Structures are given as structure tokens and as C-alpha cells.
Amino acid sequence: MDSQIIRRAKFKTVNKNWIQDVVEAPGFKKGAFTRKARRAGKKTTRLMKDVLENPDDYTTETKRQAVFMANILNK
């Protein structure tokens, strides 16, 4: 079963403000991906690319955050 955040993201084609809905969701950890990138000594875009290129090296949460960031950058 998908989390509330994932369900909201799936409806992005229906709702033009889907990003705002996801960010305002109670389970959304604002700034978590940025903190992970800083701890790794990387920029967020570099960490995103690393995660997407080597998904087996990262947690499910980090993979979802990287996919979310990729969707935001490709809008």
C-alpha cells in the first residue's frame, strides 16, 4: 500500500498544485535530502544522480527522495 505522500504524488496530473500538496503532507520531511547530501559532502543534485544510478546502495526512503527531487527538477 502506498503512503499518503505517494498517493498524492500520483494525482499530480489532476492537481496542478501537487508539489505543494506533497510538501504540506504530515509525513514529508522537509530538508532531509539536503541534510543527507551535506553529510555526504555533495550537492543535492549530485546525490540525486548517485542514488538514481546506484539505487541498491541507498535506503528506500533516500531513493524516494531522489525520485521526488528528479520530478521537481523535470517539471
N, C-alpha and C positions, 0 to 999 in steps of 0.2 A: 504494500500500500504506500502510495506517495505521501510525502509530508505536505503540510499546508503550503509551504513555500513553493514546492514543486508544482502542486496543483494550480496555484496562482500563476506561475510562470507559463504553464501550458495554455492558459487562456489569453496569452499576450496578443494573439491575433484579433481577439474580440475586443479586448480592452486596450485602448491606446495608451493608457497610463499604467501599464502593467509593471513597469520598473518601480514606480512609486509605491504600488501595492505590495510588491515583494519586499522592498526596503522597510516599509512600515509594519510588516508582519512581526508578531511577537518572537518568533524563532530566529529571525535574521540577526546575525552577529556583525554589526556594523564595524568595519575596520579590522576584522580578524585576518583577512587575507593580506592586508597591508602589513600588519604586525608580523605575520609569518615570513613575508618577503624581507622585511628589515632584519629579522633574526637570522635569516639565511644570507644576509649581505647582498641581496639582489633587489632590483626594481620589480614592481608588481607585474609588469608586462613580461619580464624575463622569467619570473617564477611561473606565470601562467603558461608560457610556452614550454618550459621544462616539464610542468605537470601534464600538459596535453601530449607531449612527446613520449613521456615515460610514466604512464598512469599507474603501473604496478609498484612504483617506488613511493607512492603517496597514499594517504588515507582517503576513504570515500568522501569525507567532508571537504578535504582540500581539492579533490577532483571536481566536486560540485561547485565549489567556489571559483575554480579556474574556468569551468564551462560558463558560469554566470558572467564572469568578467569578459570572456570572449564574446558572449551575446551582447553585452553592453557596448563593447567597442565596435561591433559589426552592425550596429543598428542603422 
